[in-house]
Amino acid sequence: MAVLEQAPPTAPAGPRPRAMSAREKWSRRLPLLPALLYTIIVTQVPFLVMIWYSFQSYYWNEPGGSWFNGVSNYAHVFTDPDFLNAIVRTVTMTVIAVLLTVIIGTALAVLLDRKFPGRGVVRTLIITPFLVMPAAAALIWQGPMLDPNFGLLNYLLAPFGVNHEAWLSNHAYGTVIVVMVWQWMPFMMLIVLAGLQSQPGDVLEAAKVDGASAWSTFRELTVPHLRPYLELGILLGTIYLVTTFDQIRLMTQGGPGTQTTTLPYYLYEKVNYAFDIGGSAAAGVVTVVLTIIVASFALRMFARVFQFEEAR
Amino acid sequence: MTAIAPVDNSNTVPAVPTKSTSGKAVARKTGLTLGAWIVGLIVFLPIGWMVITAFKPESAAETWPPRFTFSPTLSEFTIVFSGMGPYITNSAIATIGSTILVLVLGLPAAYALSVRPVKRWRDGLFFFISTKMLPVVAAIGPLYILVLRTGLLDSIWALIILYAAMNLPLAIWMLRSFMLEVPSETLEAARLDGAGRIREITEVIMPVVSPGLVSTALICVIFAWNELFLALNLTVTKAATMPMFLISSVPQEGLYIAHLSAAATVASVPVIIVGWIAQRSLVRGLSMGAIK
């Protein structure tokens, strides 16, 4: 089995929990404490500070510091169409990108799940987009690949009637998604490929002997087997893709207009161009509340994915 | 539970000649192979184009139609190498520093969640993973102020601290999965031999976990090296990293495509090579240790 059983080996690990002395308990906790405290301080303190600032008027480029202004930051945020649109756009872009990475990643994994000459090389070629620095990838797409005047893509698509298309001006939304998918489908491919290769060969062979067609074998045996892998891929892919920033900052600056302004970019602009700490904090609080709602489902899914083998 | 490396099922095709050895099947196989190669090359195309463009003289990089023949030059690389010194040093310090911090904090934590688990190890694991779901992006304004007030703005320490927090959950989950591979019989035997906790760790656990330590470190290196959002918000010049160098290589005017391509190639190559070498551990790291 390629998926790990998650229960720790409790049996040989000393006395049963109930019989543990206070000393034993603390000696078990001690190694965990540094990481726990570190994570709490570094990741949770900014969120507490954020709640505080969300009730303050504070422009960091102006003298005079901050003062309490009640819920007016929240009132602004909720009536700011740019913010509401950014939320919707973040969700739609993430969902589309994740779905496409799953579909393409699975297709690539199926393609690579057979022996053929140069398989290792093809696999290496396909995972490389994931390894390229996202900032580098974004700038290479933006210039050498997509430039309307000299970009390679327009040259390759010219036989299909594409004439010096300005992809990032006319199709910004779709183009950004394409680049996100290009960068992340290797991730999905690797996870699905691991799933495919962990299938017991004898079962597949038995299906073949029984005269099952390739497609029905895939549907009846492979897809159910892949399910936890797909769930894991979707979950982790969403966590990473929802915070996509580099491509947007470097390829479109959220534009044209606000066509590709997602939440991360919206918050970045509020801090860096509007200098509005209070407003960004209120928007951040709303984002975090929404994230917690989604994450609580995601965590349940995590719990299921990581235990599916115990449950058998 | 047995952990097996991925099986290659293609070997299980029966050796007895069957219908599948007919000409049609052979054609299909060749087609699929060809298809895989074509797809691989298409996926790789932008990266290949980046490397090709990096060797062009600037005048050959912005032409229509794009030029495939030119006399390669290293002149853009020379310019890149002469300008990237401080950036690559900062990237190296932030990446290596944060990775060491992650391992120092993560190893004991993974131990306390696996070999000698605390009572609520499950809650512990989920706390760590949940911090990956609260995007630091949301708190960037307050974080900026915090970093400013603590005097860490444009300091490499800010990046080390934050990159460590970013990678720690991943490392803990991953290291834990390696520690669970230590056979409980071996642990038991060591204990019966009277091995203390220190000897148990140094003589039984570490030999099993050390390859995992390397793959965990590689994953942390990849994510830290490539990070842009925090670097862009929290550094200016003194602590700016390689992604920032890339941005600075796009001028307001003039030809820059060959220069940019050379800079992007130099910035990406270290991690691409690390990733190629660590392909197997990549899967495990990206799945937080769930897939071996």
Interface residues (C-beta under 8 A of the other chain):
Chain A: M1 A2 V3 L4 E5 Q6 P8 P9 T10 A11 P12 A13 G14 P17 M20 K25 R28 R29 L30 P31 L32 P34 A35 L36 Y38 T39 V42 T43 Q44 V45 P46 F47 V49 M50 W52 Y53 Y58 W60 L108 L111 L112 D113 R114 K115 F116 P117 G118 R119 V121 V122 R123 T124 L125 I126 I127 T128 P129 F130 L131 V132 M133 P134 A135 A136 A137 L139 I140 W141 G143 P144 M145 D147 N149 F150 G151 L152 Y155 W182 P186 F187 L190 I191 L193 A194 G195 L196 Q197 S198 Q199 P200 G201 D202 L204 E205 K208 Y229 L232 L236 I239 V242 T243 F245 D246 R249 L250 L263 P264 L267 Y268 K270 V271 N272 D276 I277 S280 A281 A283 G284 V285 T287 V288 T291 I292 V294 A295 A298 L299 F302 A303 V305 F306 E309
Chain B: M1 T2 A3 I4 P6 V7 D8 N9 S10 N11 T12 P14 K29 L32 T33 G35 A36 W37 V39 G40 L41 V43 F44 L45 P46 I47 W49 M50 T53 A61 E62 T63 W64 P65 P66 L105 G106 P108 A109 Y111 A112 L113 S114 V115 R116 P117 V118 K119 W121 G124 F126 F127 F128 I129 S130 T131 K132 M133 L134 P135 V136 V137 A138 A139 I140 G141 P142 L143 Y144 I145 L146 L148 I161 L162 A164 A165 L168 P169 I172 S177 L180 S184 E185 L187 E188 R191 I222 W225 N226 L228 F229 L232 N233 M242 P243 L246 I247 V250 Y256 I257 L260 S261 A263 A264 T265 A267 S268 V271 I272 V274 G275 W276 Q279 L282 V283 L286 S287 M288 G289 A290 I291 K292
